[in-house]
Amino acid sequence: MMDRIIREHARLIVLRVLANETNGSLNSAALQDNLQVYGIAKPRDWVHDELGWLASMGAITVTEVGSVRIASITAKGLDHVQRRIAIEGVKRPSPAES
């Protein structure tokens, strides 16, 4: 149960971080650092697994450049962050405060 909750939170954090990037992309090391800021300290393989899951759902694309993976948010991922759709398995963002 807690593992599922952590994964759902991590997936939302990844999407939010990517959505805030000017080009919508970051490498997996930078995403791993961002997750640690939110108390999710996981190894790189775990982060790569979550990126693969998000890619399988169409929320991001992943490009491999040597040993580095670069994640880029898709329109579907952005729609989730902006609450236009809900992707099952990703924590739902809180409503924007007015």
JOTACOR-V925289 format. One record per pair of residues at least 4 apart in sequence whose C-alpha atoms are under 7 Angstrom apart, sorted by the first residue. I is the first residue (numbers start at 0). J is the second residue. Records with the same first field share a line. If there is no record, write none. Layout:
I = J ; J
//
This chain:
0 = 4
1 = 5
2 = 6
3 = 7
4 = 8
5 = 9
6 = 10
7 = 11 ; 88 ; 89 ; 90
8 = 12 ; 89 ; 90
9 = 13 ; 34
10 = 14 ; 49 ; 89
11 = 15 ; 89 ; 90
12 = 16 ; 34
13 = 17 ; 30
14 = 18 ; 72 ; 76 ; 80
15 = 19 ; 80
16 = 20
17 = 23 ; 24 ; 25 ; 71 ; 72
18 = 23 ; 72 ; 77
19 = 23
20 = 24
23 = 71 ; 72
24 = 69 ; 70 ; 71 ; 72
25 = 29 ; 30 ; 69 ; 70 ; 71
26 = 30 ; 67 ; 68 ; 69 ; 70
27 = 31 ; 46 ; 67 ; 68 ; 69
28 = 32
29 = 33
30 = 34
31 = 35 ; 43 ; 46
32 = 36
33 = 37
34 = 38 ; 39 ; 40
35 = 39 ; 40
41 = 45 ; 46
42 = 46
43 = 47
44 = 48
45 = 49
46 = 50
47 = 51
48 = 52
49 = 53
50 = 54
51 = 55
52 = 56
53 = 57 ; 58 ; 59
54 = 58 ; 59 ; 60 ; 61
57 = 75
58 = 72 ; 73 ; 75 ; 76
59 = 70 ; 71 ; 72 ; 73 ; 76
60 = 70 ; 71 ; 72 ; 73
61 = 68 ; 69 ; 70 ; 71
62 = 68 ; 69 ; 70
63 = 67 ; 68 ; 69
64 = 68
72 = 76 ; 77
73 = 77
74 = 78
75 = 79
76 = 80
77 = 81
78 = 82 ; 83 ; 84
79 = 83 ; 84 ; 85 ; 86
80 = 92
82 = 92
85 = 91
//
